[in-house]
Amino acid sequence: MHDPHPRDDAGAELRAAESAVEPGLLVEERRRRICDLLQESGRVTVVALARRFATSAVTIRADLAALERAGALVRSHGGALLPRDGLDQPLTVKETLHHSEKVRIARLAVSLIRDGETIILDSGTTTAEIAKQIREAPLQSINVITNALNVAMLLASAPTVRLIMPGGILRRESNSLSGHIGEAALGELRADRLFLGADAIDPTLGVMTPHLPEAQLNLKMIAIARQVVAVADSSKLMRRNISVIAHVEQLDVLITDSAAPPMAVEELRRRGVEVLLA
């Protein structure tokens, strides 16, 4: 028999997500959570956010306006939407997404580093978290190769780090250097371990990115590293993009968070990748 009131599962999920209450957050924490909620459901409303964070609609509108200026969302009547597909979000926006997961992933990544090693830190917000935690880690001396300006700045004053930058052409959206200059410089180096960021990970294909020049540089990083460790929060799994950086067979380890889809984890492990859940 036809149901005159069909269930709207997506709407029910959205209402359930909006029903939680998270009062008392600081401004930056609240804006990070708004970005997370937007990534999860594709849209948010002023009314639901004000109720969730126990604050006024005026405050939420100010949050949405600030996030729109940063490129994190597009405001709509009564709320906000994700930016259109293909829009490359600035690094300052990406830093706010899944922040707690990235911190946990970075902590686990740093625990793998040993004194005297040479590591490569790829560009990205998760690798930037790794750099932050390297500064506080009980290490005596390590070499860090990076193509990321933000990572380099985080480590520039760290007395235990010898910093090496291969050079190249700056891509401002990611604060990263790429191109034939960097590729040639990497060819003269060797590393114990590469921490590779990811825009997308398909468990049957590998690590993927929309940025072809950076993909070429990443291939050089993989070639000079004894171990390849992909670092990516669970939102990056089961996704595809234009260019494959590393096939599954080229990955030794993936560090992700405990919300990773079980099917993706199982497939990666079946293909020989050690999956660590932070």
TORZA-462552 format. One record per residue (C-alpha): residue number from 1; x, y, z. Coordinates in steps of 0.001 Angstrom, whole numbers. Layout:
<sites>
<NUM <X Y Z>>;
...
</sites>
This chain:
<sites>
<1 <0 0 0>>;
<2 <1267 3484 -850>>;
<3 <2556 5376 2168>>;
<4 <1062 8910 2113>>;
<5 <3890 10077 4355>>;
<6 <7114 8557 2925>>;
<7 <10169 8665 5145>>;
<8 <12857 11200 4324>>;
<9 <15941 9349 5589>>;
<10 <18330 12157 4654>>;
<11 <16123 14687 6399>>;
<12 <15829 12453 9449>>;
<13 <19615 12124 9640>>;
<14 <20019 15877 9337>>;
<15 <17463 16497 12087>>;
<16 <19199 13941 14316>>;
<17 <22571 15611 13740>>;
<18 <21087 19015 14498>>;
<19 <19401 17812 17684>>;
<20 <22676 17442 19619>>;
<21 <23657 20305 21903>>;
<22 <27231 21602 22215>>;
<23 <27140 24727 24385>>;
<24 <30075 26759 25639>>;
<25 <32496 26350 22730>>;
<26 <35060 29023 21928>>;
<27 <34599 30902 18650>>;
<28 <37220 28903 16719>>;
<29 <35928 25612 18119>>;
<30 <32364 26492 17157>>;
<31 <33398 27429 13620>>;
<32 <35327 24195 13241>>;
<33 <32228 22267 14291>>;
<34 <30100 24230 11811>>;
<35 <32521 23216 9045>>;
<36 <32384 19584 10186>>;
<37 <28582 19590 10233>>;
<38 <28516 21149 6777>>;
<39 <30826 18452 5439>>;
<40 <28608 15767 6954>>;
<41 <25217 16994 5725>>;
<42 <25921 19461 2889>>;
<43 <23874 22230 4458>>;
<44 <23263 23926 7822>>;
<45 <20594 26305 9096>>;
<46 <20948 29299 11384>>;
<47 <18103 28120 13617>>;
<48 <19533 24617 14094>>;
<49 <23054 25902 14716>>;
<50 <21888 28475 17249>>;
<51 <20018 25730 19102>>;
<52 <22935 23300 18899>>;
<53 <25526 25745 20230>>;
<54 <23142 27490 22657>>;
<55 <23866 30904 21172>>;
<56 <21988 33617 19280>>;
<57 <21097 33676 15613>>;
<58 <23122 36909 15308>>;
<59 <26246 35087 16531>>;
<60 <25694 32220 14099>>;
<61 <25205 34624 11187>>;
<62 <28506 36262 12120>>;
<63 <30146 32819 12128>>;
<64 <28712 31991 8706>>;
<65 <29801 35364 7327>>;
<66 <33367 34795 8566>>;
<67 <33461 31282 7132>>;
<68 <32098 32515 3808>>;
<69 <34860 35143 3597>>;
<70 <37368 32359 4215>>;
<71 <35858 30278 1407>>;
<72 <34502 27478 3606>>;
<73 <30852 27828 2632>>;
<74 <28276 29696 582>>;
<75 <25556 31441 2545>>;
<76 <21956 30785 1588>>;
<77 <18620 32012 2892>>;
<78 <18455 30879 6514>>;
<79 <21738 28987 6499>>;
<80 <24680 27900 4374>>;
<81 <25747 25328 1777>>;
<82 <29005 23684 795>>;
<83 <30954 25497 -1942>>;
<84 <30327 24175 -5429>>;
<85 <32180 21024 -6475>>;
<86 <35731 21576 -7630>>;
<87 <36313 24772 -5662>>;
<88 <39688 24451 -3987>>;
<89 <39354 25526 -383>>;
<90 <42120 27639 1151>>;
<91 <44468 26035 3662>>;
<92 <43028 28189 6453>>;
<93 <39644 26553 5820>>;
<94 <40963 23005 5519>>;
<95 <42685 23429 8885>>;
<96 <39281 23751 10552>>;
<97 <37895 20499 9102>>;
<98 <38145 17299 11204>>;
<99 <40727 19015 13385>>;
<100 <40574 16667 16378>>;
<101 <41012 13644 14094>>;
<102 <44058 15233 12469>>;
<103 <45610 15882 15871>>;
<104 <45179 12216 16848>>;
<105 <46570 11039 13506>>;
<106 <49578 13355 13891>>;
<107 <50271 12080 17407>>;
<108 <50343 8494 16159>>;
<109 <52502 9461 13163>>;
<110 <55115 11157 15340>>;
<111 <55352 8047 17529>>;
<112 <56817 6230 14501>>;
<113 <59737 8671 14125>>;
<114 <63111 7681 15571>>;
<115 <66173 9787 16377>>;
<116 <68534 10318 13470>>;
<117 <65934 9585 10802>>;
<118 <65303 11580 7664>>;
<119 <61594 12062 7054>>;
<120 <59577 13774 4334>>;
<121 <56518 15819 5226>>;
<122 <54255 16383 2247>>;
<123 <52048 19479 2088>>;
<124 <48661 19435 3818>>;
<125 <46909 20213 7065>>;
<126 <47489 16767 8584>>;
<127 <51223 16937 7891>>;
<128 <51213 20434 9411>>;
<129 <49803 18883 12593>>;
<130 <52655 16374 12480>>;
<131 <55116 19292 12278>>;
<132 <53521 20921 15327>>;
<133 <53915 17758 17352>>;
<134 <57494 17156 16190>>;
<135 <58396 20430 17915>>;
<136 <57239 18953 21243>>;
<137 <58461 15381 20707>>;
<138 <61374 13967 22770>>;
<139 <63685 13705 19757>>;
<140 <67360 14664 19732>>;
<141 <67950 15198 16026>>;
<142 <66074 14474 12790>>;
<143 <66190 15676 9187>>;
<144 <62921 16894 7670>>;
<145 <62432 17351 3929>>;
<146 <59324 19316 2995>>;
<147 <57831 21130 33>>;
<148 <55334 23009 2222>>;
<149 <55989 26561 3372>>;
<150 <53654 26295 6363>>;
<151 <55349 23084 7511>>;
<152 <58767 24701 7072>>;
<153 <57730 27726 9136>>;
<154 <56490 25473 11933>>;
<155 <59854 23681 12067>>;
<156 <62210 26557 11252>>;
<157 <62881 27341 14911>>;
<158 <62896 23738 16164>>;
<159 <66445 23078 17442>>;
<160 <66164 19309 16922>>;
<161 <65236 19606 13227>>;
<162 <67539 20027 10261>>;
<163 <65210 21449 7617>>;
<164 <65608 20760 3888>>;
<165 <63449 22379 1186>>;
<166 <63803 21171 -2406>>;
<167 <62384 24360 -3982>>;
<168 <59952 24826 -6854>>;
<169 <56974 26934 -7904>>;
<170 <54577 28077 -5174>>;
<171 <50935 27038 -5219>>;
<172 <49344 29512 -2829>>;
<173 <46187 27506 -2060>>;
<174 <48254 24760 -423>>;
<175 <51408 26743 476>>;
<176 <53348 24062 -1398>>;
<177 <56221 24058 -3889>>;
<178 <56282 21785 -6928>>;
<179 <57731 21575 -10415>>;
<180 <60889 20262 -12083>>;
<181 <63238 22213 -9752>>;
<182 <61897 20399 -6707>>;
<183 <61759 17060 -8519>>;
<184 <65421 17352 -9541>>;
<185 <66477 18279 -5990>>;
<186 <64599 15331 -4481>>;
<187 <66416 12987 -6854>>;
<188 <69638 13691 -4936>>;
<189 <68123 12859 -1525>>;
<190 <67093 9745 412>>;
<191 <64625 9378 3306>>;
<192 <63624 6781 5864>>;
<193 <59943 7648 5860>>;
<194 <57465 9733 3844>>;
<195 <54320 11088 5477>>;
<196 <52041 11559 2485>>;
<197 <48925 13710 2628>>;
<198 <45842 12834 593>>;
<199 <42821 14545 -925>>;
<200 <41211 11172 -1611>>;
<201 <41935 7485 -989>>;
<202 <40294 4719 -2987>>;
<203 <41090 1332 -1387>>;
<204 <41375 -321 -4804>>;
<205 <43365 2444 -6548>>;
<206 <45364 4350 -3946>>;
<207 <46039 7935 -2904>>;
<208 <44665 10567 -5291>>;
<209 <44827 14343 -5808>>;
<210 <43392 16932 -8232>>;
<211 <46756 18734 -8511>>;
<212 <48894 17175 -11250>>;
<213 <52201 19057 -10589>>;
<214 <52075 18090 -6911>>;
<215 <51330 14497 -7908>>;
<216 <54557 14428 -9927>>;
<217 <56542 15728 -6955>>;
<218 <54891 13174 -4672>>;
<219 <56022 10393 -7027>>;
<220 <59615 11549 -6513>>;
<221 <59076 11547 -2747>>;
<222 <57804 7970 -2901>>;
<223 <60802 6906 -4982>>;
<224 <63356 8144 -2411>>;
<225 <61580 6929 762>>;
<226 <62085 3509 2345>>;
<227 <58593 3601 3867>>;
<228 <55453 5393 2623>>;
<229 <52943 6385 5315>>;
<230 <49706 7956 4081>>;
<231 <48017 10227 6639>>;
<232 <44362 11129 6090>>;
<233 <41233 11522 8190>>;
<234 <38355 9153 7477>>;
<235 <36453 11682 5330>>;
<236 <39099 11155 2609>>;
<237 <38460 7406 2314>>;
<238 <36214 5914 -379>>;
<239 <36791 8991 -2545>>;
<240 <38397 9425 -5973>>;
<241 <40147 12278 -7738>>;
<242 <41903 13033 -11012>>;
<243 <45455 11851 -10451>>;
<244 <46831 8819 -8603>>;
<245 <49811 9766 -6409>>;
<246 <50467 6295 -5019>>;
<247 <48882 2996 -5933>>;
<248 <47769 819 -3044>>;
<249 <50773 -1452 -3632>>;
<250 <53112 1509 -3005>>;
<251 <51681 2226 460>>;
<252 <53194 630 3534>>;
<253 <50994 2250 6187>>;
<254 <47820 4326 6389>>;
<255 <47122 6313 9535>>;
<256 <43497 7407 9752>>;
<257 <40882 7824 12481>>;
<258 <38501 5348 14069>>;
<259 <35547 6512 11941>>;
<260 <37144 5009 8816>>;
<261 <34692 2837 6828>>;
<262 <35305 -805 7889>>;
<263 <35050 -2039 4288>>;
<264 <37805 358 3183>>;
<265 <40044 -658 6095>>;
<266 <39481 -4357 5380>>;
<267 <40278 -3958 1667>>;
<268 <43463 -1980 2328>>;
<269 <44672 -4559 4852>>;
<270 <43842 -7364 2416>>;
<271 <46091 -5612 -113>>;
<272 <48989 -5488 2324>>;
<273 <48636 -1980 3787>>;
<274 <49052 -1683 7560>>;
<275 <46115 466 8721>>;
<276 <46511 2278 12056>>;
<277 <43433 3874 13612>>;
<278 <43977 6957 15785>>;
</sites>
